[in-house]
Amino acid sequence: MTYCAAENTLRAMEQLVELLSDGEKNTDIEKRTREGRALEDIMYLSLDLSRLIQDKIDEQTYDN
């Protein structure tokens, strides 16, 4: 459902941050498991998402 996509994604990202901070994903990253590769994909996608969100914020700023 699109109305809660950002909230659900936020919760999932917070969970991943906690797991990574606790070192629970180190082996996945070091051994390049499917989970580790997914984390790398999330990193690149997060950069794209960050730029896109900033662009939307900037559009609103200039429109007002």
C-alpha positions as CSV (number, residue, x, y, z in Angstrom):
1,M,0.0,0.0,0.0
2,T,1.5,3.3,-1.0
3,Y,0.2,5.3,1.9
4,C,2.4,3.5,4.4
5,A,5.4,2.6,2.1
6,A,7.7,5.2,3.6
7,E,6.8,4.3,7.2
8,N,7.3,0.6,6.6
9,T,10.6,1.2,4.8
10,L,11.7,3.5,7.6
11,R,11.1,0.8,10.2
12,A,12.9,-1.8,8.1
13,M,15.9,0.5,7.6
14,E,16.1,1.2,11.3
15,Q,16.2,-2.5,12.0
16,L,19.0,-2.9,9.4
17,V,21.0,-0.1,11.0
18,E,20.7,-1.7,14.4
19,L,21.8,-5.1,13.0
20,L,24.7,-3.5,11.2
21,S,25.7,-1.5,14.3
22,D,25.6,-4.6,16.4
23,G,27.8,-6.4,13.9
24,E,25.2,-9.0,13.2
25,K,25.6,-8.6,9.4
26,N,29.4,-8.5,9.2
27,T,29.7,-12.1,8.0
28,D,27.1,-11.5,5.3
29,I,29.1,-8.6,4.0
30,E,32.5,-10.1,4.3
31,K,31.5,-13.4,2.6
32,R,29.4,-11.6,0.0
33,T,26.4,-13.8,0.7
34,R,23.0,-13.0,-0.9
35,E,22.2,-11.0,2.1
36,G,25.5,-9.1,1.9
37,R,24.9,-8.3,-1.8
38,A,21.4,-7.2,-0.9
39,L,22.9,-4.8,1.7
40,E,25.2,-3.4,-0.9
41,D,22.3,-2.9,-3.3
42,I,20.4,-1.1,-0.6
43,M,23.4,1.2,0.0
44,Y,23.3,2.3,-3.7
45,L,19.6,2.5,-3.8
46,S,19.6,4.6,-0.7
47,L,21.9,7.1,-2.4
48,D,19.5,7.3,-5.3
49,L,16.5,7.7,-3.0
50,S,18.3,10.4,-1.0
51,R,18.9,12.4,-4.2
52,L,15.3,11.9,-5.3
53,I,13.8,13.0,-2.0
54,Q,16.1,16.1,-1.9
55,D,15.0,17.0,-5.4
56,K,11.4,16.8,-4.4
57,I,12.1,18.9,-1.3
58,D,13.9,21.5,-3.4
59,E,11.0,21.6,-5.9
60,Q,8.6,22.4,-3.0
61,T,11.0,25.1,-1.7
62,Y,11.2,26.8,-5.1
63,D,7.4,26.5,-5.8
64,N,6.5,28.3,-2.6
